[in-house]
Amino acid sequence: MADHFNTYIKKVEDGSKEDAFLIEDAQKIIEQIKHGNYEKTIQSTTSNQALEQFKTGVNDMILETKQHLANINMILGEYSEYNYLSKVSLENIQEGSALQMLVENINTLRDSITAMLVENKQNGLVLGNSSDFLLENVNLLS
């Protein structure tokens, strides 16, 4: 009976240590995320099913957010090379969320830049035609 009790106590102590390591690991990862670093996930494991589900949820959140940011950065990279063909589009983001508002604002900026470029091109064509007309008149006057 004492052996069973000692084994039980040992299991509880080991489980408690595992839980503490996982929580400590999670706190370190969360601190990094608060500073914009989405490179690491929680690696510790525990026999506590609830903490394992928590870990899986946090890791999924980190990976999804990292992928969303990578997609946004890819499109912004295209914009920095004067390619405004692509719109930002993210899957599985909640309507009205901060991330969805960021996507809408980036796409609005894209539309504004595109409209400005079209207007500048039209102004350039008008100026080109006007300068040709002016040059013809200057030649006539001379």
C-alpha positions in Angstrom: 0.0 0.0 0.0 2.8 2.4 0.9 4.5 1.6 -2.5 1.3 2.5 -4.3 1.0 5.7 -2.3 4.6 6.6 -3.0 4.2 5.9 -6.7 1.1 8.1 -6.7 2.9 10.9 -4.9 5.8 10.7 -7.4 3.4 10.9 -10.3 1.7 14.0 -8.8 5.1 15.6 -8.2 6.3 14.8 -11.7 3.1 16.1 -13.2 3.4 19.3 -11.2 7.0 19.8 -12.4 5.8 19.2 -16.0 3.0 21.7 -15.6 5.4 24.3 -14.1 7.9 23.9 -17.0 5.1 24.2 -19.6 3.7 27.3 -17.9 7.2 28.9 -17.6 7.8 28.1 -21.3 4.4 29.6 -22.2 5.2 32.8 -20.2 8.5 33.2 -22.1 6.9 32.7 -25.5 4.1 35.1 -24.6 6.6 37.8 -23.6 8.3 37.4 -27.0 5.0 37.7 -28.8 4.2 40.9 -26.9 7.4 42.3 -28.5 6.4 41.1 -32.0 8.5 37.9 -32.2 6.4 35.1 -33.6 9.3 32.7 -34.3 9.0 30.3 -31.4 6.2 28.1 -30.0 5.7 26.4 -26.7 7.8 23.2 -26.8 7.3 21.8 -23.2 4.9 18.9 -22.7 2.8 17.7 -19.8 0.5 14.9 -19.0 -2.1 17.5 -18.0 -4.6 17.3 -20.9 -6.0 20.8 -20.2 -2.6 22.4 -20.4 -1.7 20.4 -23.5 -4.9 21.8 -25.2 -3.9 25.3 -24.0 -0.4 24.8 -25.5 -1.9 23.6 -28.8 -4.3 26.6 -29.0 -1.5 29.1 -28.3 0.8 27.5 -30.8 -1.9 27.4 -33.4 -2.5 31.1 -32.7 1.2 31.9 -33.1 1.5 30.0 -36.4 -1.7 31.5 -37.9 -0.7 35.1 -36.9 2.8 34.5 -38.2 1.4 33.3 -41.6 -1.0 36.3 -41.8 1.9 38.7 -41.2 4.0 36.9 -43.8 1.2 37.3 -46.3 0.8 41.0 -45.6 4.5 41.6 -45.8 4.7 39.8 -49.1 2.0 42.0 -50.6 3.7 45.2 -49.1 6.9 44.0 -50.7 5.2 43.9 -54.1 3.9 47.4 -53.5 7.3 48.7 -52.6 8.4 47.5 -56.1 5.5 49.5 -57.7 3.4 46.4 -58.3 -0.1 47.2 -57.1 -1.9 44.3 -58.8 -2.4 42.1 -55.7 -4.8 42.8 -52.9 -4.2 41.5 -49.4 -6.5 38.6 -48.6 -6.3 36.5 -45.4 -8.3 33.4 -44.7 -10.0 32.7 -41.4 -10.0 36.2 -39.9 -13.0 37.4 -38.0 -15.1 40.2 -39.5 -14.5 43.4 -37.7 -11.3 42.3 -36.1 -8.2 44.5 -35.9 -6.5 42.2 -38.5 -9.4 42.5 -40.9 -9.4 46.3 -40.5 -5.6 46.3 -41.3 -6.3 44.3 -44.4 -9.0 46.7 -45.5 -6.9 49.7 -44.9 -3.9 48.3 -46.8 -6.3 47.5 -49.7 -7.8 51.0 -49.5 -4.3 52.5 -49.7 -3.6 50.2 -52.7 -6.7 51.6 -54.4 -5.7 55.2 -53.7 -2.2 54.7 -55.0 -3.5 53.0 -58.1 -6.1 55.9 -58.7 -3.3 58.5 -58.2 -1.1 56.7 -60.7 -3.9 56.5 -63.3 -4.6 60.2 -62.8 -0.9 61.1 -63.1 -0.7 59.1 -66.3 -3.7 60.9 -67.7 -2.2 64.2 -66.7 1.0 63.2 -68.4 -0.8 62.3 -71.6 -2.7 65.7 -71.6 0.6 67.5 -71.0 2.3 65.6 -73.8 -0.5 66.5 -76.2 -0.5 70.1 -75.0 3.3 70.4 -75.5 3.0 69.0 -79.0 0.3 71.5 -79.8 2.4 74.3 -78.2 5.5 73.2 -80.2 3.4 73.3 -83.4 2.2 76.8 -82.6 5.7 78.0 -81.7 6.9 76.7 -85.1 4.1 78.5 -86.8 5.0 81.7 -85.1 8.6 81.4 -85.9 
